[in-house]
Amino acid sequence: MKLLVCDPIHPDGVQSLRAAGFDVDEKPTIDRAGLLDVLRNYDAVVVRGRTKIDATTIESAPGLKIVGRAGVGLDNVDVKSAKQRGVAVLNTPAAPSTSVAELTVGLILSLLRKIPYADREMKEGRWVKNQLMGEELQGKRIGVIGRAGRIGSEVARILTVGFQAEVLGYDVIRPRGIAGVTYEFADSLEQLLRETDIVTFHVP
């Protein structure tokens, strides 16, 4: 099968595709016009967030069998049009979970400890120590909206196990538990917003 990689992915990923028997072409800067011009020559396409695979793109490639999204979200892929044309849409939901969860916690810490403000002031030559009294994450009550998903669940785990923070979760489906950790689950979004100090969103 001929496969087009439209956005930059790690060389190990490209090598894995080739090892699986795909004939891979990499065009990580291809624009929409270029994609519409060449996609008809491919059986499969891999995108990240930059490239949009809409109904017109799918129609331009009658031989297309697979759209692969290197990442979680499918908001840049017209899943309905793909399904109508018999094109399989795949993603990698587990791949970035830890990275995104750790970044989330890093951003929470950054704001609680006023790190961006301190950095900016120091670069401007101002030492504003008396304005930099931060807050600790330990003991805070964090609302995790999208608690049942992979990323929301990992954020909850890091916060409770690593920081002894309290997590109040909310999701449209009941989340799975975390081994060795108890968690609370809000009955409504309004309850979560009322009862938490910090809110983080992990939803489509």
C-alpha positions as CSV (number, residue, x, y, z in Angstrom):
1,M,0.0,0.0,0.0
2,K,1.2,3.5,-0.8
3,L,1.0,5.8,2.2
4,L,1.4,9.6,2.4
5,V,2.7,11.2,5.6
6,C,1.4,14.9,5.5
7,D,2.8,16.2,8.8
8,P,6.0,15.7,10.6
9,I,6.1,12.5,12.7
10,H,9.0,10.9,14.5
11,P,11.4,8.9,12.2
12,D,10.8,5.8,14.3
13,G,7.1,6.1,13.3
14,V,8.0,6.3,9.6
15,Q,10.4,3.3,10.0
16,S,7.6,1.3,11.7
17,L,5.3,2.0,8.8
18,R,7.9,0.9,6.3
19,A,8.7,-2.2,8.3
20,A,5.0,-3.0,8.2
21,G,5.2,-3.1,4.4
22,F,3.9,0.4,3.5
23,D,5.5,2.3,0.6
24,V,5.9,5.7,2.5
25,D,6.2,9.1,1.0
26,E,6.9,12.0,3.4
27,K,5.6,15.5,2.5
28,P,5.4,17.2,5.9
29,T,4.8,20.7,4.5
30,I,2.3,19.9,1.8
31,D,-0.5,22.4,1.4
32,R,-4.1,21.8,0.7
33,A,-3.8,22.3,-3.1
34,G,-0.9,19.9,-3.2
35,L,-2.7,17.3,-1.2
36,L,-5.8,17.5,-3.4
37,D,-3.5,17.0,-6.4
38,V,-1.6,13.9,-5.2
39,L,-3.8,12.1,-2.7
40,R,-5.5,10.1,-5.5
41,N,-2.2,8.2,-5.8
42,Y,-2.3,6.8,-2.2
43,D,-4.1,4.1,-0.3
44,A,-3.5,5.7,3.1
45,V,-2.7,9.1,4.6
46,V,-1.2,10.0,8.0
47,V,-1.8,13.4,9.5
48,R,-1.3,15.2,12.8
49,G,-3.2,18.5,13.6
50,R,-2.1,20.7,10.7
51,T,-3.6,18.8,7.8
52,K,-7.3,18.8,7.3
53,I,-9.0,15.8,5.8
54,D,-12.4,17.0,4.9
55,A,-15.1,15.7,2.5
56,T,-13.5,17.3,-0.6
57,T,-10.1,15.8,0.3
58,I,-11.7,12.4,0.7
59,E,-13.6,12.7,-2.6
60,S,-10.4,13.6,-4.4
61,A,-8.9,10.2,-3.6
62,P,-11.2,7.4,-4.7
63,G,-8.6,4.7,-3.8
64,L,-8.1,6.0,-0.2
65,K,-8.6,3.2,2.4
66,I,-7.1,4.6,5.6
67,V,-6.8,8.0,7.3
68,G,-4.4,7.7,10.2
69,R,-4.2,10.5,12.9
70,A,-1.0,10.5,14.8
71,G,-2.6,11.8,18.0
72,V,-5.8,11.8,19.8
73,G,-8.3,14.3,18.4
74,L,-10.1,13.7,15.1
75,D,-11.5,17.3,14.8
76,N,-9.4,17.8,11.6
77,V,-10.8,14.6,10.0
78,D,-14.3,14.4,8.6
79,V,-15.1,11.1,10.1
80,K,-18.7,11.0,8.8
81,S,-17.6,11.5,5.1
82,A,-14.8,8.9,5.6
83,K,-17.3,6.4,6.9
84,Q,-19.7,7.0,4.0
85,R,-16.8,6.4,1.6
86,G,-15.7,3.2,3.4
87,V,-12.5,4.8,4.6
88,A,-11.2,3.6,7.9
89,V,-10.2,6.4,10.4
90,L,-7.6,5.5,13.0
91,N,-5.9,7.4,15.7
92,T,-3.4,6.9,18.6
93,P,-5.3,7.8,21.7
94,A,-2.8,6.4,24.2
95,A,0.4,7.8,22.7
96,P,0.4,11.4,24.1
97,S,-1.5,10.8,27.4
98,T,1.5,11.0,29.7
99,S,3.0,14.0,27.9
100,V,-0.2,16.0,28.0
101,A,-1.0,15.1,31.6
102,E,2.5,16.1,32.8
103,L,2.3,19.3,30.8
104,T,-1.1,20.0,32.4
105,V,0.4,19.6,35.9
106,G,3.4,21.7,34.9
107,L,1.1,24.5,33.8
108,I,-0.9,24.4,37.0
109,L,2.3,24.6,39.0
110,S,3.6,27.4,36.8
111,L,0.6,29.5,37.6
112,L,0.4,28.7,41.3
113,R,4.0,29.6,41.7
114,K,3.8,32.6,39.4
115,I,6.7,31.3,37.3
116,P,5.8,33.2,34.0
117,Y,5.5,36.5,35.9
118,A,8.7,36.0,37.8
119,D,10.6,35.0,34.6
120,R,9.3,38.1,32.7
121,E,10.1,40.5,35.5
122,M,13.6,39.1,36.0
123,K,14.3,39.4,32.3
124,E,13.2,43.0,32.6
125,G,15.7,43.5,35.4
126,R,13.2,43.7,38.2
127,W,13.4,41.5,41.3
128,V,9.9,41.4,42.7
129,K,10.3,38.8,45.4
130,N,7.6,40.3,47.6
131,Q,5.1,39.8,44.7
132,L,6.0,36.2,44.2
133,M,4.3,34.5,47.1
134,G,3.0,31.4,45.4
135,E,0.6,28.6,46.5
136,E,1.2,24.9,47.0
137,L,-0.6,22.3,44.9
138,Q,-0.7,20.0,47.9
139,G,-4.1,20.2,49.5
140,K,-5.8,22.0,46.6
141,R,-9.0,20.7,45.2
142,I,-8.7,20.2,41.4
143,G,-11.7,19.7,39.1
144,V,-10.9,17.4,36.2
145,I,-13.5,17.7,33.5
146,G,-13.2,14.7,31.2
147,R,-12.0,12.5,34.1
148,A,-13.0,9.2,32.4
149,G,-10.6,9.7,29.5
150,R,-7.0,8.6,29.3
151,I,-5.5,12.1,29.8
152,G,-8.0,13.2,32.5
153,S,-7.4,9.9,34.4
154,E,-3.6,10.4,34.2
155,V,-3.9,14.0,35.4
156,A,-5.9,12.8,38.4
157,R,-3.4,10.1,39.2
158,I,-0.4,12.5,39.1
159,L,-2.3,15.0,41.2
160,T,-3.4,12.6,43.9
161,V,-0.4,10.3,44.1
162,G,2.3,12.8,43.4
163,F,1.0,15.9,45.1
164,Q,-1.6,14.8,47.6
165,A,-4.1,17.1,45.9
166,E,-7.8,16.3,46.0
167,V,-9.5,15.5,42.7
168,L,-13.1,16.0,41.9
169,G,-14.0,14.5,38.6
170,Y,-16.7,15.0,36.1
171,D,-17.5,13.3,32.9
172,V,-20.5,12.2,30.8
173,I,-19.5,8.6,31.5
174,R,-18.4,7.0,34.8
175,P,-14.6,6.9,35.0
176,R,-12.6,3.9,35.9
177,G,-10.8,4.0,39.2
178,I,-7.1,4.5,39.9
179,A,-5.5,1.6,41.8
180,G,-4.9,2.6,45.4
181,V,-6.5,6.0,45.0
182,T,-10.0,7.1,46.0
183,Y,-11.6,9.9,44.1
184,E,-14.8,11.9,44.1
185,F,-17.1,12.3,41.2
186,A,-19.3,15.4,40.8
187,D,-23.0,14.9,39.9
188,S,-22.9,18.0,37.7
189,L,-20.5,20.4,36.1
190,E,-22.0,23.2,38.2
191,Q,-21.1,21.2,41.4
192,L,-17.5,20.7,40.2
193,L,-17.1,24.4,39.4
194,R,-18.5,25.4,42.9
195,E,-16.3,23.0,44.8
196,T,-12.9,23.3,43.2
197,D,-9.9,25.7,43.4
198,I,-8.5,24.8,39.9
199,V,-10.3,23.3,36.9
200,T,-8.7,21.5,34.0
201,F,-10.5,20.3,30.8
202,H,-9.7,17.1,29.0
203,V,-12.6,16.6,26.5
204,P,-13.0,16.5,22.8
